[in-house]
Amino acid sequence: MMTLPILAIVAGLVLLVYSADRFVLGSSATARHFGMPPLLIGMVIVGFGTSVPEMLVSLMAAMSGTPGIALGNAYGSNITNIGLILGATAVLGPVMVSSQVLRKELPILIGVTLLTAALLWDGSLDRTNALVLLAVFFVLVGWSVYQGMHSTRDAFGQEMEQQAGTQQLALKAALGWTAAGLVLLIISSRMLVWGAMKVAVALGMSDLVIGLTIVAVGTSLPELASSLAAARRGEHDIALGNVVGSNLFNTLAVVGIAGAVQPMQVDPSALGRDLLVMGGFTVALFVMGYPVRRAGRINRLEGAALLCAYAAYTVWLVGVAGQSA
């Protein structure tokens, strides 16, 4: 009975990672053909493009009547991005924060997290709350466009320009990969949500825990691959930019779109446990990465601390799932 849902999850995850990579590659190359500045490509196309899996999975989950997967996927991905992805990246090599744009985005991420907690604290995500989140998201996109058009010497943009030289595609191929990647993303998202729903029912687990663990890690794999590859090349600002951009996208656009399509009640555990954990990881990222009296730097010890905290949180979730089964 479990074989087909598990196969759907595995196949969905594999296809999700592949299609997200193709979509980001195609859309980035298309943007370069039309003269988009490298900094803007990094902030909007790459930073938000790697979060398209979270958006589609949460949208499918909301439409399927499983709000736990929708919210768990968004918030679990944020926790995974900081605890697992940035932690592992910093353990491989200290992450330096040179970009002025990213220094501005770190406090914005704190503010967005607080806004989300305030909107959802009554236990519901209605369309008004969802539209507020989406409005803030579009304001930030406008700010990103302004920064990308006017910040010509930012470290993030320089790293993106260097990376662009190694990824050249003809316009026809770029458009083809963009379209194919998007279609495959939709298909793989449906497979993943269907399989996760079936497994949750069979094991007696809440859809929230499934969303926070299996689904969240799966949809965060594009960020993991991108951040680790950037870290190996010494492109620290790209590695951090992937995490910050993805978390902003997840908190605002992913949750906002899901709530606008299908208003939902918020599981008390998501507020009393998961939203607080996400806030704690976000504050830790700010403290570690924001330069006050020193250059912004996340060292190996801090990366190991993030990994340990993520592991402890995951064990906690598994224990909760075992008690409820």
N, C-alpha and C positions, 0 to 999 in steps of 0.2 A: 504493500500500500504506500510505502514511503519512497520507493525507488524513483518513481517518475517526478515527484516534487523535488527530491534532492538533485536529480539530473537537471531539472529546470533551473535550480539555483546555481549549480556549477556552470552549466552552459551559459546561463544569463550573465554571470559574473565575468566569465572569459570574454564573451562577446561585448559586454559593456566596456571593459577596459580597452579592447581593440578598437571599438567604434569611437570611443571618446578620444583616443589618440589620433585617429584618422580625421575626426571632426575638427579638433584643435589645429592639426597640421594644415588641413585644407583651408579653414577660415583664416588662419594667420597668414598663409601665403596669398590668399585672395586680398586681404587687407593691405599687404605690402604692394601688390600690383596696383592698387588704387591710391597709393601714396600715403597711407596712414603712418604716422610717426611711430618708431619702435617702442617708446614709452607707453603710448596709447594701446598698442597691440598687447604689450605685457600686462597692463592694468585691466583692460576690458576683454580682449579676445581670449588670451591665455588664462588670466586670473579667474574670469568668470566662466570661460568655456569648459574648464576642467570640472565645473560644478553642474554641468548640464545633466549628468547621470542622476545626481541628487534631485534635481528639479523634476525630471520625468518620472523617477520612481515615486517621489512623494505625490505627484499629481495623479499617477495611476492608483496609488494606494488610497488617496482621498476619494477618488471616483468609485473605488471598489468598496467603500465603506469600512476601511481599516485605518482610522485616524492615528492609531498608535504607530503604525509603520511610517506614516507620513511625517509625524513629528519626531519619532525616534530616529528616523533616517537623517533628518536635518541636524538635530542636536547631537546625535551620536557621531555624525561625520565631523562636526566641529571639534568634539572631544578627541576623536581619532586624529584629526589633522594636527592638533597641538601636541597631544600626548604621545602618539605613536610616530607620526610622520616627522614632525619637527624634532622630537626627541631622538629618533633614530638618525636623522640628518646631522644633528649637533654632536652625537656620539662619534660619527664618522669623522667629523672635523668641525671646529667652532664656527658658528654662523655669525658673520660680521654684518652689522646693519649700517650701510653707507648711504642708502637712498633717503633723500629728504622727503620724498612722497610717502614712503613707507613709514617714516617717523610720524607723519601726520595721520596716517591711517590707523596706527595702533590705538591712540586715544579715541578715535572715532569708533573702533570696534568695541571698546569698553562702553561707550555711550549707547551704541545700538543694542548691546546685550542687556543693559539696564532698561532700555525702552521696551524690549521684548518681554522682560519679566513684569514690567508694570502693566502692559496690555493684557497679558495672559493670567494675571494673578487672580482674576475672578473665576477662573476655571473654564473659560470658553474662548474659542477663536472664531469670532463672528466676522461678517464681511467688512464691517467698519474697521475692526482691528487689522484685518488683512489689507485693506486699502491704505491704511496709515503706513504699514510696513512697506508696501509697494511704492507709495509716494516718496518715502525716505530713500528707498533704493534708487529711484529715478533721479532724485536730487544728487545722490552720490555718483551716479553714472555721469550726470552733467558736469559735476566737479572733476571727475576723472578725465573727461574729454578736454576740459579746460586745462588741466595740469599737463595732459599729454601733448596739447598743441603749443603750450608756452614754456614747458621745462625741457630745454634742449640738451642740457649737460648733466642730467641726473644719472646717478650710478646704475639705477635699474634700467633706464633706457639704453645706456651704453652696453650693458650685458645683453639686452635683447637684440641690439644691433649686431653684436658679435655672433650671437646664436643664429640670427637670420641668414648670415653668410653661408652657413652650413646646411640650410634647408631651402633650397631653391626648387620651385615647381612652376611649370607653365600654367597660365591662367585657366586653361581648359581642365587640366588635371586637378588644380586647386579647387575649382568649382565642383568637379566630379566627386572628390573626396569629401567635400563639405556636405553635399547632398547624401552620398552613400553613408557617411558617418551618422548623420541625423536619423536616417531611416533605420539603421541598425541599432542605434540608441533606443529608439521607440520600441522595437521588437524585443530587445534584450531586457528593457525595463519591465515590459509586460510579463516576460518569462520569470524574472526575478521576483516580482510581487506575487504572482500566482504561486510559485513554489514556496515562498516564505509564508504565505497565508496557510497553505496546506500543512506545512511542517508545524506551525504554531498551534493549529487545531489538533493535530495528531499527538503532539507532546504536551498539550495542556498549558503551553506557555502563552503569556500575553503578547499581542502583536507589538506592544511598545518595546518589550525586551528584544524581540526578534529584530525590530527596526534599529535598536541601539547597538546591536552586536553584528550579526551576519550581514544585514543590509547596509549598515553604516560603513563597516570595514570594506565591503565590496564596492560601494560607490565612491569610496575615498582612494581606491587603488590608482586612478589616474594621477591624483595629487602626489601619492607616494612615489610612483615611477618618475614623475617630472621633477620632484624635489631632490630625490637621491641622485638623478642624472645631473641636475644643476650643481649639486654639492660636489660631485666628483670633478666637474669642470671648474670649480672654484667660483661659480656664479651664485654667491650667497644671497644677493638681493632677489634673484629669481626664486630661489628655494623658499625664502620667507614670504615673498610676494604671492606665491601660489597658495600658501596657507592663509594669509590675511585676506586676500581677495576671495578665496573660496568661502571662508567663514562669514564674510560680509554678505556674500551672495546667498548662502544657506539660510542665514538668520532673517534676511529681509525678503528676497525673491522666492526662495523655495517654500518657506512657510507662508508667505503672503499669497502666492499663486494657489497653493493647496487650499488655504482658507477661503479665498475668493470663489473658487470653484465649488467647494463643499464645506460650509461652516461646520465646526466640530467641537465637541466637549474635550477638554484637556484632562488626561489622566492625572490624578493628584500626585502620583509618583513622578511624573514628568516635571512638576513644579517643585515639589519638596526634595527631590533627589537630583534629577538629571539637569534641570536648568541651573541649579546651584553649582553642580560639578562643572558644567560648561562655563559658568561665570568664574569659578575658581581657576580653571585652566587659562581663561582669557586674561585675568588679572596677573597670573604667573607669567604669561607671555609678555605682558606690558612691562612688568618689573624687570624681567630678564633682558628684554630687547630694546627698551626705550633709553636713549642716552640722556643722562642727567649730568653727572660729574665725570663720566667716562664715555668712551665710544660705545655705541650699542653692540653688544656681543653676547651670544648664547654659547657658553662653553660646554665642554664634554660632561663635566659634573652636573651642570644644570640639565643637559640633555638626558643623562641617566636618571635624574630625579623625575623628569617628565615621563620617561618610560615606566619607571616603577609606579608612579601614581596612576598611570593608565592601566597597568597590569592589575593593581589593587582594585580599581573601579570595575574592571571586567570580571574579576573573581567575585566581587560583590554582586554584580548582575547575575552571574551564573548561579550563585547561591540563592538569590531571590527567585530565579526561574525554577530551581529545584524544589523550593518550598511550596511554590504555587502549583507544581505539576501533580 
